Amino acid sequence: MLVQGALQLPGDKSISHRAIMLSAIADGVSCVRNLNDGADLQSTINILRDCGASIEQKEDKIIINGKKLHSPSKDLDCGNSGTTTRLVAGLLSSQKLIFTLTGDESLSKRPMKRIVTPLVGMGCKISSNNGLLPLSIDASDGITAIDYDMTVASAQVKSCILFSALGGNNISIVNEIIPTRNHSEIMLKNMGVSIEREGSKIIVHPLKSKLKSIDISVPSDPSSAAFFAALAVINNNSNLKLTNVLLNESRIGFVEVLNQMNCLISKSNESVHNGEKVGDLTISSSNLKAIEIKSETIPSIIDEVPILAVVAAFANGTTVFKNVEELKYKECDRLRAIIHNLEAFGIKAYEKNNDLFVEGGKVKRMPKITTFDDHRIAMAFTILSLTSFKKYELDNRSCVDISLPNFFNYLSEITK
């Protein structure tokens, strides 16, 4: 199969969430273009509307008229979105609201104690289902400042605390030993918040006035780009260009990993927009070698591990992903899902002490892909099946709608 052409993908999901949320409490009218079109973003929009936000969806942009939010009259449904859950908890608590967050069956199994602990430390009254959804949060007594040591490398947890601290009574500090994606810090600074990093400490001042409104175009999602980059890498004589991709250093760890595996990836047309680096990626097929991916790299590629595991199946040797325990707490247990599907295709893969091992080899059979209702598992193993057999079969195609509803159409555009 030949992979050729150029793609511009929808906006980055992480930036899209943050832009909509922060614009809802900003001063004046904000405009967000090239918003991510996945179901997770719709969950965020619906929740903010339930709290009184003015959000108008037009064909090519979203218009948000910032205003004072109010406590909702019903439970807030986060759908399948962990980002929505954790960031909204911080945002709405900063506004001293009383609310309950719910979600679908998958989201209701994901750990929320990691945000409950700091929010309680900041003065919120919270009841939960043993650290799981539903979460009932009462922030009506206001937010107190906190000096918090992160216990897990999570940009969602960090952002929850930073957002809540906007309504605090003093300066808050988040101690982050292992850096995670920094979109919240960049956007908060651009919207007028006094926030700085000193070593591992992120220092945020409470708002003295409303956030500034924004007018931005969201760059393409690098996590989505990774699937198409992988497709080009593992198919001979392929050449693909991905345009206007977010190139934030905390998000393109997968590019460095692929380069270490002997892939041919180059950047061009680099620029900075609204504090975020943007540019094009050109990817060519190459002969892959196995590598060991260190534990300190994993936070920057945690969403790309499923597709990188697929790439590893085509490499010469055994690729090792060190300390990927966090995969167990995603939309599904992704560690189990990766191993299950690789073995179904005849590729040897196993876990030992939270390390993932993938032995490169020949794909032996074409199974129906078990998606575990997880968009990234579905897309990763579609790439594997399409490369090996020029066709694919999934037990749930629609789960890709969470982040990239047009995934299968994009595949058709660039494959011959």
C-alpha positions as CSV (number, residue, x, y, z in Angstrom):
1,M,0.0,0.0,0.0
2,L,1.1,3.5,-0.8
3,V,0.6,6.5,1.6
4,Q,0.9,9.8,-0.2
5,G,-0.5,13.4,-0.1
6,A,-1.2,16.0,2.5
7,L,-3.6,16.4,5.4
8,Q,-4.7,19.2,7.7
9,L,-6.4,17.6,10.7
10,P,-8.9,19.1,13.1
11,G,-7.7,21.3,16.1
12,D,-5.9,19.9,19.1
13,K,-8.3,18.4,21.6
14,S,-6.3,19.7,24.7
15,I,-6.2,23.3,23.5
16,S,-9.8,23.2,22.3
17,H,-11.1,22.2,25.8
18,R,-9.0,24.9,27.5
19,A,-10.0,27.6,25.0
20,I,-13.7,27.0,25.4
21,M,-13.6,26.7,29.2
22,L,-11.5,29.8,29.9
23,S,-13.3,31.9,27.3
24,A,-16.6,31.1,29.1
25,I,-15.4,33.2,32.2
26,A,-13.4,35.8,30.2
27,D,-14.2,39.4,29.7
28,G,-16.0,40.0,26.4
29,V,-16.3,37.9,23.2
30,S,-13.9,35.2,22.3
31,C,-13.6,33.4,18.9
32,V,-12.1,29.9,18.5
33,R,-11.5,28.5,15.0
34,N,-10.5,25.0,13.9
35,L,-12.0,23.6,17.1
36,N,-11.6,19.8,17.6
37,D,-14.8,18.2,16.3
38,G,-14.9,15.2,18.6
39,A,-17.6,14.2,21.0
40,D,-15.5,15.1,24.0
41,L,-15.6,18.8,23.1
42,Q,-19.3,18.7,22.8
43,S,-19.5,17.4,26.3
44,T,-17.5,20.4,27.5
45,I,-19.7,22.8,25.5
46,N,-22.9,21.3,26.8
47,I,-21.7,21.5,30.4
48,L,-20.7,25.1,30.1
49,R,-24.1,26.0,28.6
50,D,-25.8,24.2,31.5
51,C,-23.9,26.7,33.8
52,G,-25.1,29.7,31.8
53,A,-22.3,30.1,29.3
54,S,-23.1,31.8,26.0
55,I,-21.6,29.6,23.2
56,E,-22.6,29.9,19.6
57,Q,-21.4,27.2,17.2
58,K,-21.0,28.4,13.6
59,E,-19.7,26.4,10.6
60,D,-16.0,27.4,11.0
61,K,-15.8,28.9,14.4
62,I,-17.1,29.1,18.0
63,I,-18.2,32.4,19.5
64,I,-18.1,32.6,23.3
65,N,-19.5,35.6,25.2
66,G,-17.9,35.5,28.6
67,K,-20.2,35.9,31.6
68,K,-20.7,34.9,35.2
69,L,-21.5,31.2,35.4
70,H,-24.1,29.8,37.8
71,S,-24.6,26.5,39.6
72,P,-26.5,24.1,37.2
73,S,-30.0,22.9,37.8
74,K,-29.1,19.3,36.8
75,D,-26.2,16.9,36.9
76,L,-23.4,17.7,34.4
77,D,-22.7,14.8,32.0
78,C,-19.1,14.5,31.0
79,G,-19.7,11.7,28.6
80,N,-16.5,9.8,28.0
81,S,-14.2,12.7,28.6
82,G,-11.7,12.6,31.4
83,T,-10.3,16.0,30.3
84,T,-13.8,17.6,30.6
85,T,-14.3,16.1,34.1
86,R,-11.1,17.1,35.6
87,L,-10.7,20.6,34.1
88,V,-14.4,21.5,34.6
89,A,-14.1,20.5,38.2
90,G,-11.3,23.1,38.6
91,L,-13.0,25.8,36.5
92,L,-16.4,25.6,38.2
93,S,-14.9,25.5,41.7
94,S,-13.1,28.7,40.9
95,Q,-16.5,30.3,40.4
96,K,-17.7,29.0,43.8
97,L,-20.4,26.8,42.2
98,I,-22.2,23.7,43.5
99,F,-22.4,20.9,40.9
100,T,-22.4,17.2,40.3
101,L,-20.3,15.5,37.5
102,T,-21.4,12.3,35.9
103,G,-20.1,10.2,33.0
104,D,-20.6,7.1,30.9
105,E,-19.7,3.6,32.1
106,S,-16.1,3.9,31.0
107,L,-15.5,7.3,32.5
108,S,-17.1,6.1,35.8
109,K,-14.3,3.6,36.2
110,R,-11.5,6.2,35.9
111,P,-9.8,7.5,39.0
112,M,-10.9,10.9,40.3
113,K,-9.4,10.8,43.8
114,R,-6.4,12.5,42.1
115,I,-8.4,15.7,41.8
116,V,-10.6,15.2,44.8
117,T,-7.6,15.4,47.2
118,P,-6.3,18.8,46.0
119,L,-9.7,20.3,45.6
120,V,-10.7,19.3,49.2
121,G,-7.4,20.8,50.3
122,M,-8.5,24.0,48.6
123,G,-11.8,24.2,50.5
124,C,-14.2,22.2,48.4
125,K,-16.7,19.9,49.9
126,I,-16.8,16.7,47.8
127,S,-18.7,13.4,47.9
128,S,-17.8,10.6,45.4
129,N,-18.3,7.0,44.8
130,N,-15.1,5.8,46.5
131,G,-13.0,8.2,44.4
132,L,-15.0,7.6,41.2
133,L,-17.9,9.4,39.5
134,P,-20.3,10.8,40.3
135,L,-18.6,13.7,42.0
136,S,-20.7,16.2,43.9
137,I,-18.7,19.4,44.5
138,D,-19.6,22.4,46.7
139,A,-17.2,25.3,46.3
140,S,-19.6,27.9,47.7
141,D,-17.3,28.7,50.6
142,G,-14.6,29.8,48.2
143,I,-11.2,28.6,47.3
144,T,-8.1,28.7,49.5
145,A,-4.6,28.7,48.2
146,I,-2.6,25.5,48.1
147,D,1.0,24.3,47.8
148,Y,0.5,20.9,46.2
149,D,3.0,18.1,45.3
150,M,1.8,16.2,42.3
151,T,1.6,12.5,43.0
152,V,1.0,11.5,39.4
153,A,2.3,13.0,36.1
154,S,-1.0,14.4,34.8
155,A,-1.7,17.6,32.9
156,Q,-5.4,17.1,33.7
157,V,-4.8,17.1,37.5
158,K,-2.4,20.0,37.2
159,S,-4.8,22.0,35.1
160,C,-7.7,21.3,37.6
161,I,-5.6,22.8,40.4
162,L,-4.5,25.8,38.3
163,F,-8.0,26.6,37.2
164,S,-9.4,26.3,40.7
165,A,-6.6,28.5,42.0
166,L,-7.9,31.4,39.8
167,G,-10.6,31.9,42.4
168,G,-8.2,31.5,45.4
169,N,-7.5,33.8,48.3
170,N,-3.8,33.8,47.7
171,I,-0.9,32.5,45.5
172,S,-1.0,28.7,44.8
173,I,1.9,26.5,43.9
174,V,1.9,23.2,42.0
175,N,5.1,21.1,42.4
176,E,5.5,19.1,39.2
177,I,8.6,16.9,39.2
178,I,7.9,15.3,35.9
179,P,6.8,18.0,33.4
180,T,3.5,17.4,31.5
181,R,1.9,19.3,28.6
182,N,1.8,23.0,29.4
183,H,-1.2,24.3,27.4
184,S,-3.0,25.6,30.5
185,E,0.0,27.7,31.6
186,I,0.5,29.1,28.1
187,M,-3.2,30.0,27.7
188,L,-3.6,31.4,31.2
189,K,-0.6,33.7,30.7
190,N,-1.9,34.9,27.3
191,M,-5.3,35.7,28.9
192,G,-3.6,37.9,31.6
193,V,-3.0,35.5,34.5
194,S,0.2,36.0,36.5
195,I,1.7,32.5,36.3
196,E,5.3,31.5,36.1
197,R,7.5,28.4,36.5
198,E,10.5,28.2,38.8
199,G,12.2,24.9,38.4
200,S,9.5,22.3,39.3
201,K,7.2,24.8,40.9
202,I,4.3,26.4,39.0
203,I,3.2,29.6,40.8
204,V,-0.2,31.0,40.0
205,H,-1.8,34.2,41.3
206,P,-5.6,34.4,41.8
207,L,-7.5,36.6,39.3
208,K,-7.7,40.3,40.2
209,S,-9.8,41.0,37.1
210,K,-11.5,38.9,34.4
211,L,-9.5,36.9,31.9
212,K,-8.8,38.6,28.6
213,S,-10.9,37.3,25.7
214,I,-9.0,35.5,22.9
215,D,-9.2,35.1,19.1
216,I,-7.4,31.9,18.1
217,S,-7.1,29.2,15.5
218,V,-6.4,25.9,17.1
219,P,-3.4,24.0,15.5
220,S,-4.0,20.4,14.4
221,D,-3.9,17.7,17.1
222,P,-0.5,16.0,17.2
223,S,-2.0,12.9,18.9
224,S,-4.3,12.5,15.8
225,A,-1.3,13.3,13.5
226,A,0.6,10.4,15.1
227,F,-1.7,7.8,13.5
228,F,-1.2,9.0,10.0
229,A,2.6,9.5,10.6
230,A,2.8,5.9,11.7
231,L,0.9,4.8,8.6
232,A,3.4,6.5,6.3
233,V,6.4,5.1,8.3
234,I,5.4,1.5,8.1
235,N,4.3,1.4,4.4
236,N,7.1,1.2,1.8
237,N,7.7,4.2,-0.6
238,S,5.3,6.4,1.3
239,N,5.6,10.2,1.7
240,L,3.0,12.2,3.7
241,K,2.8,15.9,4.8
242,L,0.8,16.9,7.8
243,T,0.2,20.6,7.9
244,N,-0.4,23.2,10.7
245,V,0.4,20.6,13.4
246,L,0.9,21.7,17.1
247,L,4.6,21.3,17.8
248,N,4.6,22.0,21.5
249,E,7.7,20.2,22.9
250,S,5.5,18.5,25.6
251,R,3.3,17.0,22.9
252,I,5.6,15.7,20.1
253,G,7.6,13.2,22.1
254,F,6.3,10.7,19.5
255,V,8.3,12.4,16.8
256,E,11.5,12.0,18.8
257,V,10.6,8.3,19.5
258,L,10.0,7.7,15.8
259,N,13.3,9.4,14.9
260,Q,15.1,7.1,17.4
261,M,13.5,4.1,15.6
262,N,15.2,5.3,12.4
263,C,12.1,7.1,10.9
264,L,12.4,9.9,8.5
265,I,10.5,12.9,9.9
266,S,11.2,16.5,9.2
267,K,9.6,19.8,10.4
268,S,9.1,22.9,8.3
269,N,7.2,26.2,8.2
270,E,7.6,26.6,12.0
271,S,6.1,29.6,13.7
272,V,4.6,30.6,17.0
273,H,0.9,31.5,17.4
274,N,-0.7,32.4,20.7
275,G,2.4,31.1,22.5
276,E,2.2,27.7,20.8
277,K,4.7,26.4,18.2
278,V,3.1,25.3,15.0
279,G,4.5,23.8,11.8
280,D,4.4,21.0,9.1
281,L,5.6,17.4,9.4
282,T,6.8,15.4,6.4
283,I,7.1,11.7,7.0
284,S,8.7,9.0,4.8
285,S,8.8,5.2,5.1
286,S,11.9,3.7,6.6
287,N,13.5,0.6,8.0
288,L,12.6,0.5,11.7
289,K,14.8,-0.6,14.6
290,A,13.6,-1.4,18.1
291,I,14.5,0.9,21.0
292,E,13.9,1.2,24.8
293,I,11.7,4.2,25.6
294,K,12.6,5.6,29.1
295,S,10.0,6.2,31.8
296,E,10.7,9.9,31.8
297,T,9.6,10.0,28.1
298,I,6.3,8.3,28.7
299,P,4.2,11.3,30.0
300,S,4.9,13.1,26.7
301,I,3.7,10.1,24.6
302,I,1.1,8.6,26.8
303,D,-1.7,9.1,24.2
304,E,0.5,7.8,21.4
305,V,1.7,4.6,23.1
306,P,-1.0,2.5,21.3
307,I,0.1,3.6,17.8
308,L,3.8,3.5,18.7
309,A,3.2,-0.1,19.9
310,V,1.9,-0.8,16.4
311,V,5.0,0.8,14.8
312,A,7.1,-1.4,17.1
313,A,5.5,-4.5,15.6
314,F,7.2,-3.6,12.3
315,A,10.6,-2.9,13.9
316,N,13.6,-5.2,14.0
317,G,13.9,-6.4,17.6
318,T,12.0,-5.9,20.8
319,T,10.8,-2.4,21.7
320,V,10.4,-1.7,25.5
321,F,8.1,1.0,26.9
322,K,9.2,1.6,30.5
323,N,6.6,2.3,33.2
324,V,3.4,2.6,31.3
325,E,1.1,2.0,34.3
326,E,-0.9,5.1,33.5
327,L,-2.2,3.3,30.4
328,K,-4.4,1.3,32.7
329,Y,-6.4,4.4,33.7
330,K,-7.4,5.7,30.3
331,E,-10.7,5.2,28.4
332,C,-10.0,1.5,28.9
333,D,-7.1,-0.5,30.3
334,R,-5.0,0.4,27.3
335,L,-2.1,-1.8,28.4
336,R,-4.3,-4.8,28.3
337,A,-6.0,-3.7,25.1
338,I,-2.6,-3.2,23.3
339,I,-1.3,-6.6,24.2
340,H,-4.6,-8.3,23.4
341,N,-4.8,-6.9,19.9
342,L,-1.1,-7.3,19.1
343,E,-1.4,-11.0,20.0
344,A,-4.6,-11.3,18.0
345,F,-2.5,-10.3,14.9
346,G,0.2,-12.8,15.8
347,I,2.7,-10.2,17.3
348,K,4.3,-11.2,20.6
349,A,3.7,-8.6,23.3
350,Y,3.6,-8.8,27.1
351,E,3.8,-6.7,30.3
352,K,6.3,-7.1,33.1
353,N,6.4,-4.8,36.1
354,N,4.4,-2.2,34.2
355,D,6.8,-2.2,31.3
356,L,5.4,-3.1,27.8
357,F,7.5,-5.3,25.5
358,V,6.7,-5.6,21.8
359,E,8.6,-8.0,19.6
360,G,8.8,-7.0,16.0
361,G,7.7,-9.7,13.6
362,K,5.5,-10.8,10.8
363,V,1.7,-10.2,11.2
364,K,0.2,-13.7,11.0
365,R,-3.6,-13.2,10.8
366,M,-6.3,-10.6,10.5
367,P,-8.7,-10.6,13.5
368,K,-11.7,-8.4,14.1
369,I,-10.2,-5.6,16.1
370,T,-11.3,-5.5,19.8
371,T,-11.6,-1.7,20.4
372,F,-12.7,-1.9,24.1
373,D,-14.8,1.1,23.0
374,D,-11.6,3.2,23.0
375,H,-10.9,5.6,20.1
376,R,-7.1,5.3,20.3
377,I,-7.1,1.5,20.3
378,A,-9.5,1.5,17.4
379,M,-7.4,3.9,15.3
380,A,-4.1,2.2,16.1
381,F,-5.1,-1.3,15.1
382,T,-7.0,-0.1,12.1
383,I,-3.5,1.2,10.9
384,L,-2.0,-2.2,11.6
385,S,-4.7,-4.1,9.8
386,L,-4.8,-1.7,6.8
387,T,-1.1,-2.0,6.4
388,S,-1.0,-5.8,6.6
389,F,-4.2,-6.7,4.7
390,K,-5.5,-3.5,3.0
391,K,-8.7,-3.9,5.0
392,Y,-9.9,-3.9,8.5
393,E,-12.8,-4.9,10.7
394,L,-13.7,-3.4,14.1
395,D,-16.2,-4.4,16.8
396,N,-17.0,-0.6,17.2
397,R,-16.2,1.9,14.5
398,S,-18.1,4.7,16.1
399,C,-15.8,5.1,19.1
400,V,-13.4,7.1,17.0
401,D,-16.0,9.9,17.2
402,I,-14.6,10.8,20.6
403,S,-11.6,12.6,19.0
404,L,-11.6,12.2,15.2
405,P,-15.0,11.4,13.6
406,N,-13.6,11.6,10.1
407,F,-10.7,9.2,10.7
408,F,-11.7,6.6,8.1
409,N,-12.3,9.4,5.5
410,Y,-8.8,10.7,6.1
411,L,-7.4,7.2,5.6
412,S,-9.2,7.0,2.2
413,E,-7.7,10.3,1.1
414,I,-4.1,9.3,1.5
415,T,-4.0,5.6,0.7
416,K,-3.7,3.9,-2.7
